[in-house]
Amino acid sequence: MKNLGYYNGKVGLIEEISVPMTDRAFYFGDGVYDAVMCRNNIPYLLCEHINRLYDNCHLLGINPPKGKEELSHIIKELCPLVDGEEKFVYFHISRGSGIRNHAFVDGPGNLCITIKEQRVDPVYEKMDLCTTEDHRYGYCNIKTLNLLPSVLAAQHFKNQRCGETVFIRDGYITECSHSNVSILKGKELITAPADRHILPGVTRAHLINHARKMGIVVREEKYTLDDLYDADEIIVTSSSKMARGAKKLNGKPVGGRDKHLLEALQAAIYDDYLESTTKKQ
């Protein structure tokens, strides 16, 4: 298959799967989502992403229709049905279905999964970034389906011909529209604290762990746009980007001062981990 859609047990091409208008995702964006890359039909870090999805369900009081192990099994069974060696797997759980009413509905949520062929980003190729004020709501730590601010930010970096938009809130860097962002400065890794203003990214967590294993001091604290410009290297992390550096910010050259440390962290995440965990069986 060229792609795959799944909705509460129904499977087909994405463009052929129908979703009822009573699904609360349609009216309210009332749900949570997550996504993983897949290579050789092995979803990368699937357990950690599913754990985050269910933690988000708990924070919003959503009743998942499947258990964690069952969801993991479904995704692993669906991946081989889609053509290609590298794929993007998206999955979300909405609160459920009912005639439009702001108050919660009873019963289990609805499960939606889509899979399409997609290459992992060129990790060692640096990207351009741009900035914008962070006007998102106060639950950025939850991957809800309310993505209008991220949609607008994605269009912003497309218009600027960049690869990502960096959010600024009250003078401090939070994260990017689809990624986390950290900096290397003086052999230290600095990243915004995992509060309600950023999503605690799975790849971000691995970046922090690998940095500590390499003896790099990690500081989870606020930093400014000036710090971003002055960084030895900027690192953008996500499931599809892994750990990409940046070469320009708002059109100005950035980074490039600690290439070897950046590449060592990229290798730890990409070569040593992704390559080893997604080898053909």
Secondary structure, 3 states (H helix, E strand, C coil): CCEEEEECCEEECHHHCCCCCCEHHHHHCCEEEEEEEEECCEECCHHHHHHHHHHHHHHHCCCCCCCHHHHHHHHHHHHHHCCCCEEEEEEEEECCECCCCCCCCCCCCEEEEEEEECCCCCCCCCEEEEEEECCCCCCCCCCECCCHHHHHHHHHHHHCCCCEEEEEECCEEEEECCCEEEEEECCEEEECCCCCCCCCCHHHHHHHHHHHHCCCEEEECCCEHHHHHHCCEEEEEECCCEEEEEEEECCEECCCCCHHHHHHHHHHHHHHHHHHHCCCC
